[in-house]
Amino acid sequence: MTDYVTAETRGAEGAPLVLTFHGTGGDERQFHDAASSLVPGAHVISPRGDVSENGMNRYFRRTGEGVYDMEDLARRTAAMAAFVAEAKARTGAARVIALGYSNGANISASVALVRPELFTDLALLHPLIPWRPEPQPGLSSARVLITAGRRDPICPPQLTQDFVDYLKAQGADVQDVWHPGGHDIAPAEIDALRDFLSEMS
């Protein structure tokens, strides 16, 4: 299993586990404290991406904007899935939430596509899935929030909509929230994230 640099906050017994995944150039602190605020008492574990792109932290390699090294993505998805499985077992959490932005949303989604049993809830801010995933019936029990910008130059809106449609076709409970801007995180997204996490059963 990959030995990620992490930030970790131990939660109460029986509390949910939130794993946060930063965007390109971020680190393990980017969303760590926000997760503790959004889900009080939760276990929060935030791994730092172990790929460097011109000095910026990422979770997998790419060869250009929106062009992924799919072999590297597969390897690093397997490593992250093992990391998440270990964290889930160690904390004993029944509810496991992925909170990821941009590159962090992409690695979260990639893990869920191959190991859907690991996450119960996925909050994916500005994901970009530029390939057509295989059917994954295991996603039928997942709750998913996707937020996006209508003028996002990094995550083309049509690809975001395609991923929303894919998840719905798998039977997932999907909410999608759009704002008129670009790749920035807008206040409406924070509100949607807060509502999404407060609705956990």
Backbone hydrogen bonds, N-H to C=O, Kabsch-Sander energy under -0.5 kcal/mol:
donor,donor_aa,acceptor,acceptor_aa,energy
4,Y,2,T,-1.3
7,A,46,S,-1.8
9,T,44,V,-2.7
12,A,41,G,-2.3
15,A,12,A,-2.1
17,L,95,R,-2.7
18,V,16,P,-0.5
18,V,43,H,-3.3
19,L,17,L,-0.5
19,L,97,I,-3.1
20,T,18,V,-0.5
20,T,45,I,-1.5
21,F,99,L,-2.6
25,G,57,N,-2.2
26,G,23,G,-2.6
30,Q,27,D,-1.8
33,D,29,R,-0.6
35,A,31,F,-2.2
36,S,32,H,-1.6
37,S,33,D,-1.9
38,L,34,A,-2.6
39,V,35,A,-2.4
42,A,39,V,-2.0
43,H,16,P,-2.7
44,V,9,T,-2.5
45,I,18,V,-2.5
46,S,7,A,-2.9
48,R,5,V,-3.0
51,V,58,R,-2.4
53,E,51,V,-0.5
53,E,56,M,-2.8
54,N,52,S,-0.6
56,M,53,E,-1.6
58,R,51,V,-2.5
63,T,67,V,-2.4
64,G,67,V,-1.2
67,V,64,G,-2.2
68,Y,66,G,-0.6
69,D,61,R,-1.8
70,M,68,Y,-1.2
73,L,69,D,-2.7
74,A,70,M,-2.2
75,R,71,E,-2.0
76,R,72,D,-2.7
77,T,73,L,-2.3
78,A,74,A,-2.0
79,A,75,R,-1.9
80,M,76,R,-2.3
81,A,77,T,-2.6
82,A,78,A,-1.9
83,F,79,A,-1.9
84,V,80,M,-2.8
85,A,81,A,-2.5
86,E,82,A,-2.1
87,A,83,F,-2.3
88,K,84,V,-2.6
89,A,85,A,-2.2
90,R,86,E,-2.6
91,T,87,A,-2.2
92,G,88,K,-1.7
93,A,88,K,-0.7
96,V,94,A,-0.6
97,I,17,L,-3.2
98,A,121,D,-2.5
99,L,19,L,-2.8
99,L,97,I,-0.5
100,G,123,A,-2.4
101,Y,21,F,-1.9
102,S,125,L,-3.1
104,G,101,Y,-2.5
106,N,102,S,-2.2
107,I,103,N,-2.0
108,S,104,G,-1.8
109,A,105,A,-2.6
110,S,106,N,-2.4
111,V,107,I,-2.3
112,A,108,S,-2.3
113,L,109,A,-2.0
114,V,110,S,-1.0
114,V,111,V,-0.7
115,R,111,V,-3.1
118,L,115,R,-2.1
120,T,96,V,-2.5
121,D,96,V,-1.8
122,L,143,R,-2.6
123,A,98,A,-3.4
124,L,122,L,-0.7
124,L,145,L,-3.3
125,L,100,G,-3.1
125,L,123,A,-0.7
126,H,124,L,-0.7
126,H,147,T,-2.9
139,L,136,Q,-2.0
140,S,137,P,-1.8
141,S,138,G,-0.7
142,A,139,L,-1.8
143,R,120,T,-2.1
144,V,173,D,-3.1
145,L,122,L,-3.0
146,I,175,Q,-2.9
147,T,124,L,-2.0
148,A,177,V,-2.0
150,R,179,H,-2.9
151,R,181,G,-3.0
152,D,149,G,-1.4
159,L,156,P,-0.8
160,T,156,P,-1.8
161,Q,157,P,-2.8
162,D,158,Q,-2.4
163,F,159,L,-1.9
164,V,160,T,-2.4
165,D,161,Q,-2.7
166,Y,162,D,-2.3
167,L,163,F,-2.6
168,K,164,V,-2.3
169,A,165,D,-2.1
170,Q,166,Y,-1.2
170,Q,167,L,-0.5
171,G,168,K,-1.4
172,A,167,L,-1.9
173,D,142,A,-2.8
174,V,172,A,-1.0
175,Q,144,V,-2.7
177,V,146,I,-2.7
179,H,148,A,-2.1
186,A,184,D,-0.8
189,E,186,A,-1.2
190,I,186,A,-1.4
191,D,187,P,-2.3
192,A,188,A,-2.2
193,L,189,E,-2.7
194,R,190,I,-2.6
195,D,191,D,-2.4
196,F,192,A,-2.8
197,L,193,L,-2.4
198,S,194,R,-1.8
199,E,195,D,-1.1
200,M,197,L,-1.0
